[in-house]
Amino acid sequence: MAKKPKKHQQPGGTPATVALTASGTAFTVHSYDHDPSSPSYGSYGEEAAEALGVSPDRVFKTLVADVDGELVVAVVPVAGSLDLKSLASAVGGKRAAMADPAAAERTTGYVRGGISPLGQRKRLRTVLDASAEKHPTICVSAGRRGLEVELTPTALTTLTQATLAPIGRT
């Protein structure tokens, strides 16, 4: 008898790609061989940008932060970093800190380096850096290391019900 997939694992794709397909959103999947020995290892987004030949300004990383006791998703360009104070302000909070990696993985259903803003186990409040609007399309994790999805910033904002705010630093 075949093993039944875990609830958060979807046959035929990741929860992120399944959610995109179900919504009818136009997107493109890009895959690459994730290399743990890469000089970019630890910065999964930079590795993705390099492997895909895409500007780091168009590849966005998904970070999970704790804002006043609530987990919040921040989506910022891999070319920069997250401004925690700006993130807290964008969601009406006072203090923000990076979330415990285990809590981020448990809550989203994804592993570190593969956390997608789409198809999360528990939908978290999401803030997309306003710089995304400068690009016709951006890339975000598709739910595992070595897999990215390219879509319009408007589509990502709509699907995640994200707030657009200047939360990234260069």
PLY file of the C-alpha trace (Angstrom):
ply
format ascii 1.0
element vertex 170
property float x
property float y
property float z
element edge 169
property int vertex1
property int vertex2
end_header
0.00 0.00 0.00
1.37 3.42 -0.98
2.12 5.94 1.71
-0.34 8.77 1.88
1.32 12.20 1.52
1.44 14.34 4.64
-1.33 16.90 4.76
0.98 19.80 3.87
2.61 17.93 0.99
0.62 18.07 -2.21
1.03 15.53 -4.99
2.21 17.20 -8.17
3.85 20.19 -6.52
4.49 22.12 -3.37
1.67 23.76 -1.41
2.78 27.06 -2.98
2.49 25.84 -6.58
-0.76 24.04 -5.81
-2.19 27.28 -4.35
-1.05 29.24 -7.41
-2.57 26.71 -9.80
-5.84 26.58 -7.85
-6.11 30.38 -7.93
-5.63 30.53 -11.71
-2.67 32.87 -11.27
-0.09 33.04 -14.06
3.34 31.96 -12.80
6.54 30.32 -13.96
8.47 27.73 -11.97
12.26 27.93 -12.01
14.36 25.16 -10.54
18.06 24.85 -9.88
20.34 22.43 -8.09
20.69 23.63 -4.51
24.35 23.29 -3.54
25.03 23.18 0.22
28.74 23.79 -0.50
28.05 26.95 -2.52
29.74 30.15 -1.30
26.21 31.61 -1.16
25.04 28.78 1.16
23.18 30.27 4.08
21.83 32.95 1.79
19.41 30.83 -0.16
18.04 33.82 -2.06
21.46 34.91 -3.31
22.13 31.33 -4.40
18.80 31.34 -6.29
19.54 34.67 -8.00
22.98 33.46 -9.07
21.79 30.03 -10.23
18.85 31.47 -12.20
20.77 34.44 -13.62
18.20 36.86 -12.19
19.05 40.21 -10.59
19.07 39.95 -6.77
16.71 42.96 -6.78
14.04 40.74 -8.38
14.50 37.69 -6.15
12.73 38.09 -2.82
13.36 36.14 0.36
10.62 35.17 2.77
11.45 35.87 6.40
9.34 35.20 9.47
9.49 37.71 12.31
7.86 38.01 15.69
6.06 41.33 16.05
4.75 41.87 19.56
4.17 38.12 19.98
2.60 37.55 16.53
4.40 35.80 13.68
4.49 37.95 10.55
5.92 37.22 7.09
8.25 39.77 5.51
9.13 39.47 1.82
12.21 41.51 0.88
14.79 41.53 -1.93
17.75 39.19 -1.38
19.99 42.11 -2.33
19.16 43.79 0.98
17.96 43.06 4.47
14.83 43.40 6.55
14.33 46.58 8.57
12.63 45.17 11.66
11.52 48.58 12.93
9.81 49.32 9.60
8.15 45.89 9.63
6.74 46.49 13.12
5.46 49.88 12.04
3.86 48.42 8.86
1.70 46.06 10.94
0.96 48.52 13.73
3.37 46.92 16.17
6.06 48.24 18.45
8.84 45.66 18.42
9.98 43.07 15.93
12.62 40.36 16.06
13.41 37.45 13.82
11.25 34.45 14.73
12.68 31.26 16.12
13.50 29.11 13.04
11.69 26.07 14.48
8.53 28.14 15.09
8.74 29.55 11.55
9.07 26.06 10.06
6.31 24.59 12.23
3.88 27.42 11.49
4.49 27.73 7.73
5.01 24.03 6.99
8.22 24.80 5.09
11.91 24.34 5.92
14.31 27.25 6.35
15.61 28.30 2.96
12.40 27.09 1.35
9.75 29.12 3.16
7.29 30.49 0.65
4.86 33.32 1.24
2.29 31.14 -0.56
0.53 27.97 0.58
1.57 28.19 4.21
0.15 25.74 6.74
-1.17 28.69 8.77
-1.71 31.94 6.87
0.34 34.66 8.48
0.03 38.38 8.03
2.36 39.32 5.17
4.23 42.48 4.26
5.86 42.80 0.82
8.63 45.35 0.38
7.37 48.23 -1.76
10.37 47.90 -4.10
8.62 44.88 -5.66
6.38 47.30 -7.56
9.37 48.45 -9.63
9.52 45.07 -11.39
7.07 43.47 -13.83
7.72 40.12 -12.13
9.55 38.92 -9.04
10.73 35.50 -7.84
9.91 33.99 -4.45
10.46 30.53 -3.00
8.10 27.90 -4.32
8.31 25.95 -1.09
11.63 24.14 -1.18
15.29 24.88 -1.67
16.12 24.97 -5.35
12.62 25.94 -6.49
11.37 29.48 -7.20
8.17 30.87 -8.70
8.05 33.99 -10.81
4.87 36.07 -10.70
3.73 39.68 -10.70
3.99 41.66 -7.47
0.25 42.36 -7.77
-0.52 38.63 -7.90
1.63 37.96 -4.83
0.01 40.84 -2.95
-3.48 39.63 -3.84
-2.88 35.96 -3.01
-1.21 36.64 0.34
-3.37 39.68 1.18
-0.05 41.44 1.76
0.52 44.98 2.82
3.01 46.88 0.65
5.49 48.88 2.72
9.14 49.97 2.60
10.52 47.26 4.91
13.77 46.46 3.10
17.20 48.03 3.50
19.91 48.03 0.86
0 1
1 2
2 3
3 4
4 5
5 6
6 7
7 8
8 9
9 10
10 11
11 12
12 13
13 14
14 15
15 16
16 17
17 18
18 19
19 20
20 21
21 22
22 23
23 24
24 25
25 26
26 27
27 28
28 29
29 30
30 31
31 32
32 33
33 34
34 35
35 36
36 37
37 38
38 39
39 40
40 41
41 42
42 43
43 44
44 45
45 46
46 47
47 48
48 49
49 50
50 51
51 52
52 53
53 54
54 55
55 56
56 57
57 58
58 59
59 60
60 61
61 62
62 63
63 64
64 65
65 66
66 67
67 68
68 69
69 70
70 71
71 72
72 73
73 74
74 75
75 76
76 77
77 78
78 79
79 80
80 81
81 82
82 83
83 84
84 85
85 86
86 87
87 88
88 89
89 90
90 91
91 92
92 93
93 94
94 95
95 96
96 97
97 98
98 99
99 100
100 101
101 102
102 103
103 104
104 105
105 106
106 107
107 108
108 109
109 110
110 111
111 112
112 113
113 114
114 115
115 116
116 117
117 118
118 119
119 120
120 121
121 122
122 123
123 124
124 125
125 126
126 127
127 128
128 129
129 130
130 131
131 132
132 133
133 134
134 135
135 136
136 137
137 138
138 139
139 140
140 141
141 142
142 143
143 144
144 145
145 146
146 147
147 148
148 149
149 150
150 151
151 152
152 153
153 154
154 155
155 156
156 157
157 158
158 159
159 160
160 161
161 162
162 163
163 164
164 165
165 166
166 167
167 168
168 169
